[in-house]
Amino acid sequence: MIGALAGDIIGSIYEWHNHKSTEFELFSSGCTFTDDSVLTVALADAILNHADYGEKMKEYYNRYPFAGYGSNFANWAGSESSKPYNSWGNGAAMRISPAGFAYPTLEETLKQAKAFTEITHNHPEGIKGGCATAAVIYLARSGSSKAEIKSHVETNYGYDLDRTLDEIRPGYHFDVSCQGTVPEAIIALLESENFEDAIRKAVSLGGDSDTLACITGGMAQALYGGVPDAICEKVYSLLDSSMGATTRQFMRDFCSS
């Protein structure tokens, strides 16, 4: 789960100033957590405390109102209504990583991922993006190989994972949809050599850089068995005490092995 926060923070300065290369300072001046991290920690909080995730999202939105939320989510979070708004946005995938770590079977992981996602993102593509991301995390932490992960995603979600990053990068542009973000994040994972390399590859695609790296980061944590200590320490230094405490507790409870 902290891998997702790392990806969000590292990618945060490149969302509007894309950097189409893997060569960059990992934590540049100005890097900060965004709505991706806020809603990821909100889900971790909900899981840890058996709380309603919809209520937690609204609580965290009010605690961190300037984190850069999409307009549809902001309207939902600021309203009295809790009805979903049929979104296919990549927010469904960027916040779901805790679900990939918290449950003992793939079946339960997907059941919970769907329930957490459709609170807001009840469009079929939104649900697919959230569930595919959670499935990759579960499979990766359970010891599945890259080839097995690729086969599972292609078979069950229909994403085209045969493209290469070099093929994608030149024409890739800002895309807030699950269908235009999740496959690319998975390809960055599949081509990576370690956690840091996965984040660098995700950022190098451009587009919605913080969200791409956030999605990739959660999956890379699972695949590579954790996040380097130096990166974790930097992430914690950029979170406030409340978000840091929740992240540490979730990591102890679900990501310590």
PyRosetta script that sets phi, psi and omega in degrees:
from pyrosetta import init, pose_from_sequence

init()
pose = pose_from_sequence("MIGALAGDIIGSIYEWHNHKSTEFELFSSGCTFTDDSVLTVALADAILNHADYGEKMKEYYNRYPFAGYGSNFANWAGSESSKPYNSWGNGAAMRISPAGFAYPTLEETLKQAKAFTEITHNHPEGIKGGCATAAVIYLARSGSSKAEIKSHVETNYGYDLDRTLDEIRPGYHFDVSCQGTVPEAIIALLESENFEDAIRKAVSLGGDSDTLACITGGMAQALYGGVPDAICEKVYSLLDSSMGATTRQFMRDFCSS")
pose.set_psi(1, -37.4)
pose.set_omega(1, 177.4)
pose.set_phi(2, -68.1)
pose.set_psi(2, -21.8)
pose.set_omega(2, 175.8)
pose.set_phi(3, -62.9)
pose.set_psi(3, -36.1)
pose.set_omega(3, 177.1)
pose.set_phi(4, -66.6)
pose.set_psi(4, -41.0)
pose.set_omega(4, 179.1)
pose.set_phi(5, -64.6)
pose.set_psi(5, -40.7)
pose.set_omega(5, 177.5)
pose.set_phi(6, -59.7)
pose.set_psi(6, -46.0)
pose.set_omega(6, 179.6)
pose.set_phi(7, -61.5)
pose.set_psi(7, -42.4)
pose.set_omega(7, 178.5)
pose.set_phi(8, -60.9)
pose.set_psi(8, -49.1)
pose.set_omega(8, -177.2)
pose.set_phi(9, -64.8)
pose.set_psi(9, -45.7)
pose.set_omega(9, -179.7)
pose.set_phi(10, -63.4)
pose.set_psi(10, -39.9)
pose.set_omega(10, -177.6)
pose.set_phi(11, -81.9)
pose.set_psi(11, -8.4)
pose.set_omega(11, -170.4)
pose.set_phi(12, -59.8)
pose.set_psi(12, -36.2)
pose.set_omega(12, -176.2)
pose.set_phi(13, -82.4)
pose.set_psi(13, -6.7)
pose.set_omega(13, -176.8)
pose.set_phi(14, -105.2)
pose.set_psi(14, 0.5)
pose.set_omega(14, -178.0)
pose.set_phi(15, -60.8)
pose.set_psi(15, -42.8)
pose.set_omega(15, -178.9)
pose.set_phi(16, -105.3)
pose.set_psi(16, -2.1)
pose.set_omega(16, 177.5)
pose.set_phi(17, -135.6)
pose.set_psi(17, 74.6)
pose.set_omega(17, -173.5)
pose.set_phi(18, -57.8)
pose.set_psi(18, 146.9)
pose.set_omega(18, -179.6)
pose.set_phi(19, -128.0)
pose.set_psi(19, 100.2)
pose.set_omega(19, -171.7)
pose.set_phi(20, -84.4)
pose.set_psi(20, 53.1)
pose.set_omega(20, 179.5)
pose.set_phi(21, -156.7)
pose.set_psi(21, 156.6)
pose.set_omega(21, 176.0)
pose.set_phi(22, -87.5)
pose.set_psi(22, -2.7)
pose.set_omega(22, -178.8)
pose.set_phi(23, -94.3)
pose.set_psi(23, 106.1)
pose.set_omega(23, 176.1)
pose.set_phi(24, -164.8)
pose.set_psi(24, 159.5)
pose.set_omega(24, 176.2)
pose.set_phi(25, -67.8)
pose.set_psi(25, 128.3)
pose.set_omega(25, -169.8)
pose.set_phi(26, -62.0)
pose.set_psi(26, -49.1)
pose.set_omega(26, 176.6)
pose.set_phi(27, -116.3)
pose.set_psi(27, 88.2)
pose.set_omega(27, -179.0)
pose.set_phi(28, -77.0)
pose.set_psi(28, 161.8)
pose.set_omega(28, 174.6)
pose.set_phi(29, -58.9)
pose.set_psi(29, 133.1)
pose.set_omega(29, -179.2)
pose.set_phi(30, 98.7)
pose.set_psi(30, -11.1)
pose.set_omega(30, 176.1)
pose.set_phi(31, -61.3)
pose.set_psi(31, 137.0)
pose.set_omega(31, -178.6)
pose.set_phi(32, -154.8)
pose.set_psi(32, 163.6)
pose.set_omega(32, 174.6)
pose.set_phi(33, -77.8)
pose.set_psi(33, 150.5)
pose.set_omega(33, -179.9)
pose.set_phi(34, -122.4)
pose.set_psi(34, -167.7)
pose.set_omega(34, 178.4)
pose.set_phi(35, -57.7)
pose.set_psi(35, -27.3)
pose.set_omega(35, 178.5)
pose.set_phi(36, -59.2)
pose.set_psi(36, -48.0)
pose.set_omega(36, 178.6)
pose.set_phi(37, -68.4)
pose.set_psi(37, -43.3)
pose.set_omega(37, -177.6)
pose.set_phi(38, -57.3)
pose.set_psi(38, -46.9)
pose.set_omega(38, -176.1)
pose.set_phi(39, -77.9)
pose.set_psi(39, -24.4)
pose.set_omega(39, 172.3)
pose.set_phi(40, -67.3)
pose.set_psi(40, -45.9)
pose.set_omega(40, 178.1)
pose.set_phi(41, -66.0)
pose.set_psi(41, -35.6)
pose.set_omega(41, 176.3)
pose.set_phi(42, -59.8)
pose.set_psi(42, -39.9)
pose.set_omega(42, 178.2)
pose.set_phi(43, -68.5)
pose.set_psi(43, -41.6)
pose.set_omega(43, 176.4)
pose.set_phi(44, -58.5)
pose.set_psi(44, -42.7)
pose.set_omega(44, 178.1)
pose.set_phi(45, -60.8)
pose.set_psi(45, -46.2)
pose.set_omega(45, -179.6)
pose.set_phi(46, -61.8)
pose.set_psi(46, -41.8)
pose.set_omega(46, 179.8)
pose.set_phi(47, -67.1)
pose.set_psi(47, -46.1)
pose.set_omega(47, -178.7)
pose.set_phi(48, -61.5)
pose.set_psi(48, -37.3)
pose.set_omega(48, -173.2)
pose.set_phi(49, -108.0)
pose.set_psi(49, 11.4)
pose.set_omega(49, 178.0)
pose.set_phi(50, 51.3)
pose.set_psi(50, 45.2)
pose.set_omega(50, -177.1)
pose.set_phi(51, -105.1)
pose.set_psi(51, 165.0)
pose.set_omega(51, 178.0)
pose.set_phi(52, -72.8)
pose.set_psi(52, 122.7)
pose.set_omega(52, -175.2)
pose.set_phi(53, -68.5)
pose.set_psi(53, -36.0)
pose.set_omega(53, 177.4)
pose.set_phi(54, -59.7)
pose.set_psi(54, -43.1)
pose.set_omega(54, 178.2)
pose.set_phi(55, -66.9)
pose.set_psi(55, -38.1)
pose.set_omega(55, 178.3)
pose.set_phi(56, -64.9)
pose.set_psi(56, -40.8)
pose.set_omega(56, 178.9)
pose.set_phi(57, -60.7)
pose.set_psi(57, -42.5)
pose.set_omega(57, 178.7)
pose.set_phi(58, -67.3)
pose.set_psi(58, -38.3)
pose.set_omega(58, 177.0)
pose.set_phi(59, -60.8)
pose.set_psi(59, -47.2)
pose.set_omega(59, -178.7)
pose.set_phi(60, -69.9)
pose.set_psi(60, -33.7)
pose.set_omega(60, 175.8)
pose.set_phi(61, -59.7)
pose.set_psi(61, -41.9)
pose.set_omega(61, 179.9)
pose.set_phi(62, -72.9)
pose.set_psi(62, -28.8)
pose.set_omega(62, 177.6)
pose.set_phi(63, -77.0)
pose.set_psi(63, -31.4)
pose.set_omega(63, -177.6)
pose.set_phi(64, -128.9)
pose.set_psi(64, 68.2)
pose.set_omega(64, -171.5)
pose.set_phi(65, -72.4)
pose.set_psi(65, -13.3)
pose.set_omega(65, -174.5)
pose.set_phi(66, -113.8)
pose.set_psi(66, 31.5)
pose.set_omega(66, -175.8)
pose.set_phi(67, -85.7)
pose.set_psi(67, -3.2)
pose.set_omega(67, 175.3)
pose.set_phi(68, 97.3)
pose.set_psi(68, 38.6)
pose.set_omega(68, -178.4)
pose.set_phi(69, -70.1)
pose.set_psi(69, 152.5)
pose.set_omega(69, 171.4)
pose.set_phi(70, -67.6)
pose.set_psi(70, 154.9)
pose.set_omega(70, -174.5)
pose.set_phi(71, -63.5)
pose.set_psi(71, -38.6)
pose.set_omega(71, -179.9)
pose.set_phi(72, -64.9)
pose.set_psi(72, -42.7)
pose.set_omega(72, 178.5)
pose.set_phi(73, -66.5)
pose.set_psi(73, -42.9)
pose.set_omega(73, -179.7)
pose.set_phi(74, -59.9)
pose.set_psi(74, -41.5)
pose.set_omega(74, 177.9)
pose.set_phi(75, -63.3)
pose.set_psi(75, -41.6)
pose.set_omega(75, 178.5)
pose.set_phi(76, -65.6)
pose.set_psi(76, -48.5)
pose.set_omega(76, -175.8)
pose.set_phi(77, -66.4)
pose.set_psi(77, -28.6)
pose.set_omega(77, -178.9)
pose.set_phi(78, -90.7)
pose.set_psi(78, 0.9)
pose.set_omega(78, -177.6)
pose.set_phi(79, -102.8)
pose.set_psi(79, 170.1)
pose.set_omega(79, 176.4)
pose.set_phi(80, -83.1)
pose.set_psi(80, -16.4)
pose.set_omega(80, -178.6)
pose.set_phi(81, -78.9)
pose.set_psi(81, 146.0)
pose.set_omega(81, 174.8)
pose.set_phi(82, -117.8)
pose.set_psi(82, 17.8)
pose.set_omega(82, 179.5)
pose.set_phi(83, -74.3)
pose.set_psi(83, 140.4)
pose.set_omega(83, 177.0)
pose.set_phi(84, -66.2)
pose.set_psi(84, 159.5)
pose.set_omega(84, -175.5)
pose.set_phi(85, -120.6)
pose.set_psi(85, 27.4)
pose.set_omega(85, 170.0)
pose.set_phi(86, 58.8)
pose.set_psi(86, 40.1)
pose.set_omega(86, -176.6)
pose.set_phi(87, -85.2)
pose.set_psi(87, 142.2)
pose.set_omega(87, 171.5)
pose.set_phi(88, -109.9)
pose.set_psi(88, 16.7)
pose.set_omega(88, -175.1)
pose.set_phi(89, -70.9)
pose.set_psi(89, 158.7)
pose.set_omega(89, -176.6)
pose.set_phi(90, -72.2)
pose.set_psi(90, -3.9)
pose.set_omega(90, 171.6)
pose.set_phi(91, -58.5)
pose.set_psi(91, -27.4)
pose.set_omega(91, 177.9)
pose.set_phi(92, -61.0)
pose.set_psi(92, -35.0)
pose.set_omega(92, -176.8)
pose.set_phi(93, -92.5)
pose.set_psi(93, -31.3)
pose.set_omega(93, -174.4)
pose.set_phi(94, -71.1)
pose.set_psi(94, -23.1)
pose.set_omega(94, -175.5)
pose.set_phi(95, -102.9)
pose.set_psi(95, -1.6)
pose.set_omega(95, -166.5)
pose.set_phi(96, -90.2)
pose.set_psi(96, -7.8)
pose.set_omega(96, -170.8)
pose.set_phi(97, -54.6)
pose.set_psi(97, -36.5)
pose.set_omega(97, 178.3)
pose.set_phi(98, -56.9)
pose.set_psi(98, -33.7)
pose.set_omega(98, 179.1)
pose.set_phi(99, -65.3)
pose.set_psi(99, -30.7)
pose.set_omega(99, 179.1)
pose.set_phi(100, -69.5)
pose.set_psi(100, -22.8)
pose.set_omega(100, -178.2)
pose.set_phi(101, -98.9)
pose.set_psi(101, -19.7)
pose.set_omega(101, -163.8)
pose.set_phi(102, -90.8)
pose.set_psi(102, -15.3)
pose.set_omega(102, -169.2)
pose.set_phi(103, -118.7)
pose.set_psi(103, 150.8)
pose.set_omega(103, -168.4)
pose.set_phi(104, -82.0)
pose.set_psi(104, -14.6)
pose.set_omega(104, -179.3)
pose.set_phi(105, -133.8)
pose.set_psi(105, 158.9)
pose.set_omega(105, 176.4)
pose.set_phi(106, -64.1)
pose.set_psi(106, -39.6)
pose.set_omega(106, -179.9)
pose.set_phi(107, -59.3)
pose.set_psi(107, -46.4)
pose.set_omega(107, -179.9)
pose.set_phi(108, -69.4)
pose.set_psi(108, -37.1)
pose.set_omega(108, 177.6)
pose.set_phi(109, -58.3)
pose.set_psi(109, -47.4)
pose.set_omega(109, -178.0)
pose.set_phi(110, -70.2)
pose.set_psi(110, -36.0)
pose.set_omega(110, 176.7)
pose.set_phi(111, -60.7)
pose.set_psi(111, -47.3)
pose.set_omega(111, -178.4)
pose.set_phi(112, -71.4)
pose.set_psi(112, -39.3)
pose.set_omega(112, 179.1)
pose.set_phi(113, -60.9)
pose.set_psi(113, -41.9)
pose.set_omega(113, 178.0)
pose.set_phi(114, -63.0)
pose.set_psi(114, -44.4)
pose.set_omega(114, -178.5)
pose.set_phi(115, -64.3)
pose.set_psi(115, -42.5)
pose.set_omega(115, 179.6)
pose.set_phi(116, -67.6)
pose.set_psi(116, -36.9)
pose.set_omega(116, -176.5)
pose.set_phi(117, -71.3)
pose.set_psi(117, -46.2)
pose.set_omega(117, -170.6)
pose.set_phi(118, -75.9)
pose.set_psi(118, 1.2)
pose.set_omega(118, 171.4)
pose.set_phi(119, -58.3)
pose.set_psi(119, -37.1)
pose.set_omega(119, 176.9)
pose.set_phi(120, -122.7)
pose.set_psi(120, -46.3)
pose.set_omega(120, -172.5)
pose.set_phi(121, -97.0)
pose.set_psi(121, 73.1)
pose.set_omega(121, -176.4)
pose.set_phi(122, -93.6)
pose.set_psi(122, 8.4)
pose.set_omega(122, 170.9)
pose.set_phi(123, -70.0)
pose.set_psi(123, 144.6)
pose.set_omega(123, -179.2)
pose.set_phi(124, -53.3)
pose.set_psi(124, -36.7)
pose.set_omega(124, 179.7)
pose.set_phi(125, -71.8)
pose.set_psi(125, -32.1)
pose.set_omega(125, 175.9)
pose.set_phi(126, -67.1)
pose.set_psi(126, -45.6)
pose.set_omega(126, 178.4)
pose.set_phi(127, -63.4)
pose.set_psi(127, -41.9)
pose.set_omega(127, 178.9)
pose.set_phi(128, -61.5)
pose.set_psi(128, -43.6)
pose.set_omega(128, -179.0)
pose.set_phi(129, -64.2)
pose.set_psi(129, -42.7)
pose.set_omega(129, 178.9)
pose.set_phi(130, -66.0)
pose.set_psi(130, -44.3)
pose.set_omega(130, -178.2)
pose.set_phi(131, -69.3)
pose.set_psi(131, -39.1)
pose.set_omega(131, 179.0)
pose.set_phi(132, -62.6)
pose.set_psi(132, -42.1)
pose.set_omega(132, 179.5)
pose.set_phi(133, -64.6)
pose.set_psi(133, -45.5)
pose.set_omega(133, 178.7)
pose.set_phi(134, -63.8)
pose.set_psi(134, -38.4)
pose.set_omega(134, 179.2)
pose.set_phi(135, -63.5)
pose.set_psi(135, -43.3)
pose.set_omega(135, 178.9)
pose.set_phi(136, -60.3)
pose.set_psi(136, -43.7)
pose.set_omega(136, 179.9)
pose.set_phi(137, -62.7)
pose.set_psi(137, -46.7)
pose.set_omega(137, 179.7)
pose.set_phi(138, -61.0)
pose.set_psi(138, -47.1)
pose.set_omega(138, -178.8)
pose.set_phi(139, -62.8)
pose.set_psi(139, -42.1)
pose.set_omega(139, -178.5)
pose.set_phi(140, -64.9)
pose.set_psi(140, -44.7)
pose.set_omega(140, -179.0)
pose.set_phi(141, -73.0)
pose.set_psi(141, -15.5)
pose.set_omega(141, 178.6)
pose.set_phi(142, -92.8)
pose.set_psi(142, 2.4)
pose.set_omega(142, 173.8)
pose.set_phi(143, 98.7)
pose.set_psi(143, 7.3)
pose.set_omega(143, 178.3)
pose.set_phi(144, -67.4)
pose.set_psi(144, 146.1)
pose.set_omega(144, 178.1)
pose.set_phi(145, -79.1)
pose.set_psi(145, 168.2)
pose.set_omega(145, 175.6)
pose.set_phi(146, -59.1)
pose.set_psi(146, -40.3)
pose.set_omega(146, 179.8)
pose.set_phi(147, -63.5)
pose.set_psi(147, -40.8)
pose.set_omega(147, 179.4)
pose.set_phi(148, -68.5)
pose.set_psi(148, -39.4)
pose.set_omega(148, 177.2)
pose.set_phi(149, -63.5)
pose.set_psi(149, -46.5)
pose.set_omega(149, 179.6)
pose.set_phi(150, -58.6)
pose.set_psi(150, -46.9)
pose.set_omega(150, -179.4)
pose.set_phi(151, -62.1)
pose.set_psi(151, -42.5)
pose.set_omega(151, -179.7)
pose.set_phi(152, -62.3)
pose.set_psi(152, -45.8)
pose.set_omega(152, -177.6)
pose.set_phi(153, -66.3)
pose.set_psi(153, -44.2)
pose.set_omega(153, -179.9)
pose.set_phi(154, -64.0)
pose.set_psi(154, -41.0)
pose.set_omega(154, -177.6)
pose.set_phi(155, -70.6)
pose.set_psi(155, -41.9)
pose.set_omega(155, -171.8)
pose.set_phi(156, -95.7)
pose.set_psi(156, -21.1)
pose.set_omega(156, -176.1)
pose.set_phi(157, -123.9)
pose.set_psi(157, -11.0)
pose.set_omega(157, 173.8)
pose.set_phi(158, 72.8)
pose.set_psi(158, 13.9)
pose.set_omega(158, 177.5)
pose.set_phi(159, -74.6)
pose.set_psi(159, 143.5)
pose.set_omega(159, 178.0)
pose.set_phi(160, -85.3)
pose.set_psi(160, 105.9)
pose.set_omega(160, -179.1)
pose.set_phi(161, -107.9)
pose.set_psi(161, 14.6)
pose.set_omega(161, 179.6)
pose.set_phi(162, -88.4)
pose.set_psi(162, -7.9)
pose.set_omega(162, 176.4)
pose.set_phi(163, -74.9)
pose.set_psi(163, 155.8)
pose.set_omega(163, 175.6)
pose.set_phi(164, -105.2)
pose.set_psi(164, 160.1)
pose.set_omega(164, 176.9)
pose.set_phi(165, -60.4)
pose.set_psi(165, -38.3)
pose.set_omega(165, 179.4)
pose.set_phi(166, -64.2)
pose.set_psi(166, -31.3)
pose.set_omega(166, 176.6)
pose.set_phi(167, -75.7)
pose.set_psi(167, -36.3)
pose.set_omega(167, -176.2)
pose.set_phi(168, -76.2)
pose.set_psi(168, -43.7)
pose.set_omega(168, -166.4)
pose.set_phi(169, -53.8)
pose.set_psi(169, -48.1)
pose.set_omega(169, -173.2)
pose.set_phi(170, -59.0)
pose.set_psi(170, -39.2)
pose.set_omega(170, -176.0)
pose.set_phi(171, -103.3)
pose.set_psi(171, 3.4)
pose.set_omega(171, -176.9)
pose.set_phi(172, -76.1)
pose.set_psi(172, 138.5)
pose.set_omega(172, -176.7)
pose.set_phi(173, -137.5)
pose.set_psi(173, 177.8)
pose.set_omega(173, -177.4)
pose.set_phi(174, -59.5)
pose.set_psi(174, 125.5)
pose.set_omega(174, -176.3)
pose.set_phi(175, -146.9)
pose.set_psi(175, 118.2)
pose.set_omega(175, -176.9)
pose.set_phi(176, -96.3)
pose.set_psi(176, 6.1)
pose.set_omega(176, -179.2)
pose.set_phi(177, -84.5)
pose.set_psi(177, 153.1)
pose.set_omega(177, 172.5)
pose.set_phi(178, -61.6)
pose.set_psi(178, -44.8)
pose.set_omega(178, -175.2)
pose.set_phi(179, -67.3)
pose.set_psi(179, -18.2)
pose.set_omega(179, 178.3)
pose.set_phi(180, -105.1)
pose.set_psi(180, 7.6)
pose.set_omega(180, -177.4)
pose.set_phi(181, -129.8)
pose.set_psi(181, -46.7)
pose.set_omega(181, -174.5)
pose.set_phi(182, -63.0)
pose.set_psi(182, -46.3)
pose.set_omega(182, 178.3)
pose.set_phi(183, -59.0)
pose.set_psi(183, -40.8)
pose.set_omega(183, -179.3)
pose.set_phi(184, -65.0)
pose.set_psi(184, -39.2)
pose.set_omega(184, 178.1)
pose.set_phi(185, -64.3)
pose.set_psi(185, -39.4)
pose.set_omega(185, 179.3)
pose.set_phi(186, -68.4)
pose.set_psi(186, -39.2)
pose.set_omega(186, 177.9)
pose.set_phi(187, -63.4)
pose.set_psi(187, -39.8)
pose.set_omega(187, 176.0)
pose.set_phi(188, -59.2)
pose.set_psi(188, -40.9)
pose.set_omega(188, 176.8)
pose.set_phi(189, -62.5)
pose.set_psi(189, -47.6)
pose.set_omega(189, -175.4)
pose.set_phi(190, -65.0)
pose.set_psi(190, -30.3)
pose.set_omega(190, 180.0)
pose.set_phi(191, -88.3)
pose.set_psi(191, -5.9)
pose.set_omega(191, -173.1)
pose.set_phi(192, -80.2)
pose.set_psi(192, 161.4)
pose.set_omega(192, 179.1)
pose.set_phi(193, -109.0)
pose.set_psi(193, -22.4)
pose.set_omega(193, 178.7)
pose.set_phi(194, -162.4)
pose.set_psi(194, -178.8)
pose.set_omega(194, -176.0)
pose.set_phi(195, -59.8)
pose.set_psi(195, -53.4)
pose.set_omega(195, -177.4)
pose.set_phi(196, -60.2)
pose.set_psi(196, -39.8)
pose.set_omega(196, 179.7)
pose.set_phi(197, -63.5)
pose.set_psi(197, -36.4)
pose.set_omega(197, 178.2)
pose.set_phi(198, -62.7)
pose.set_psi(198, -43.7)
pose.set_omega(198, 179.3)
pose.set_phi(199, -65.4)
pose.set_psi(199, -43.9)
pose.set_omega(199, 179.6)
pose.set_phi(200, -61.6)
pose.set_psi(200, -41.6)
pose.set_omega(200, -179.8)
pose.set_phi(201, -66.8)
pose.set_psi(201, -39.1)
pose.set_omega(201, 178.6)
pose.set_phi(202, -63.8)
pose.set_psi(202, -47.2)
pose.set_omega(202, 179.9)
pose.set_phi(203, -61.4)
pose.set_psi(203, -35.8)
pose.set_omega(203, -175.5)
pose.set_phi(204, -66.0)
pose.set_psi(204, -15.8)
pose.set_omega(204, 178.7)
pose.set_phi(205, -73.3)
pose.set_psi(205, -24.3)
pose.set_omega(205, -174.8)
pose.set_phi(206, 86.1)
pose.set_psi(206, -148.3)
pose.set_omega(206, 179.2)
pose.set_phi(207, 67.2)
pose.set_psi(207, -142.9)
pose.set_omega(207, -180.0)
pose.set_phi(208, -81.3)
pose.set_psi(208, 75.3)
pose.set_omega(208, -164.0)
pose.set_phi(209, -58.9)
pose.set_psi(209, -42.9)
pose.set_omega(209, -177.5)
pose.set_phi(210, -67.1)
pose.set_psi(210, -38.4)
pose.set_omega(210, -179.5)
pose.set_phi(211, -73.4)
pose.set_psi(211, -41.0)
pose.set_omega(211, 175.2)
pose.set_phi(212, -57.0)
pose.set_psi(212, -47.5)
pose.set_omega(212, -178.4)
pose.set_phi(213, -70.8)
pose.set_psi(213, -31.8)
pose.set_omega(213, 176.7)
pose.set_phi(214, -63.4)
pose.set_psi(214, -48.0)
pose.set_omega(214, 179.6)
pose.set_phi(215, -63.0)
pose.set_psi(215, -47.3)
pose.set_omega(215, 179.4)
pose.set_phi(216, -62.6)
pose.set_psi(216, -39.8)
pose.set_omega(216, -177.1)
pose.set_phi(217, -62.2)
pose.set_psi(217, -40.8)
pose.set_omega(217, 177.5)
pose.set_phi(218, -64.2)
pose.set_psi(218, -41.1)
pose.set_omega(218, 179.3)
pose.set_phi(219, -69.0)
pose.set_psi(219, -39.1)
pose.set_omega(219, -178.5)
pose.set_phi(220, -67.4)
pose.set_psi(220, -36.6)
pose.set_omega(220, 175.4)
pose.set_phi(221, -56.7)
pose.set_psi(221, -45.0)
pose.set_omega(221, -179.4)
pose.set_phi(222, -67.1)
pose.set_psi(222, -42.9)
pose.set_omega(222, -176.0)
pose.set_phi(223, -68.0)
pose.set_psi(223, -40.2)
pose.set_omega(223, -174.0)
pose.set_phi(224, -99.8)
pose.set_psi(224, 9.7)
pose.set_omega(224, 173.3)
pose.set_phi(225, 73.6)
pose.set_psi(225, 24.0)
pose.set_omega(225, 177.9)
pose.set_phi(226, 139.1)
pose.set_psi(226, -171.7)
pose.set_omega(226, -179.0)
pose.set_phi(227, -125.4)
pose.set_psi(227, 135.8)
pose.set_omega(227, 179.6)
pose.set_phi(228, -51.4)
pose.set_psi(228, 141.9)
pose.set_omega(228, -175.6)
pose.set_phi(229, -56.0)
pose.set_psi(229, -41.6)
pose.set_omega(229, -177.6)
pose.set_phi(230, -62.9)
pose.set_psi(230, -36.7)
pose.set_omega(230, 178.2)
pose.set_phi(231, -70.6)
pose.set_psi(231, -43.4)
pose.set_omega(231, 177.5)
pose.set_phi(232, -57.7)
pose.set_psi(232, -46.1)
pose.set_omega(232, -178.3)
pose.set_phi(233, -61.1)
pose.set_psi(233, -39.4)
pose.set_omega(233, 179.2)
pose.set_phi(234, -67.8)
pose.set_psi(234, -40.9)
pose.set_omega(234, 177.9)
pose.set_phi(235, -59.8)
pose.set_psi(235, -49.4)
pose.set_omega(235, -179.3)
pose.set_phi(236, -60.2)
pose.set_psi(236, -34.3)
pose.set_omega(236, -179.6)
pose.set_phi(237, -68.4)
pose.set_psi(237, -20.8)
pose.set_omega(237, -178.2)
pose.set_phi(238, -100.5)
pose.set_psi(238, -6.4)
pose.set_omega(238, 174.6)
pose.set_phi(239, -91.7)
pose.set_psi(239, 153.9)
pose.set_omega(239, 172.4)
pose.set_phi(240, -78.0)
pose.set_psi(240, 174.4)
pose.set_omega(240, -172.8)
pose.set_phi(241, -63.5)
pose.set_psi(241, -36.0)
pose.set_omega(241, -178.4)
pose.set_phi(242, -68.5)
pose.set_psi(242, -50.2)
pose.set_omega(242, 179.0)
pose.set_phi(243, -64.5)
pose.set_psi(243, -37.7)
pose.set_omega(243, 178.5)
pose.set_phi(244, -63.0)
pose.set_psi(244, -42.6)
pose.set_omega(244, -178.9)
pose.set_phi(245, -65.2)
pose.set_psi(245, -42.0)
pose.set_omega(245, 178.9)
pose.set_phi(246, -65.9)
pose.set_psi(246, -41.5)
pose.set_omega(246, 178.9)
pose.set_phi(247, -63.3)
pose.set_psi(247, -45.2)
pose.set_omega(247, 179.5)
pose.set_phi(248, -61.7)
pose.set_psi(248, -41.7)
pose.set_omega(248, 179.8)
pose.set_phi(249, -65.5)
pose.set_psi(249, -42.6)
pose.set_omega(249, 179.0)
pose.set_phi(250, -63.8)
pose.set_psi(250, -42.1)
pose.set_omega(250, 178.7)
pose.set_phi(251, -61.7)
pose.set_psi(251, -42.1)
pose.set_omega(251, 178.3)
pose.set_phi(252, -64.4)
pose.set_psi(252, -42.4)
pose.set_omega(252, -172.9)
pose.set_phi(253, -77.5)
pose.set_psi(253, -32.9)
pose.set_omega(253, -170.3)
pose.set_phi(254, -126.2)
pose.set_psi(254, -12.7)
pose.set_omega(254, -173.2)
pose.set_phi(255, -127.6)
pose.set_psi(255, 19.6)
pose.set_omega(255, -173.7)
pose.set_phi(256, -84.5)
pose.set_psi(256, -20.4)
pose.set_omega(256, -176.4)
pose.set_phi(257, -83.6)
pose.dump_pdb("model.pdb")
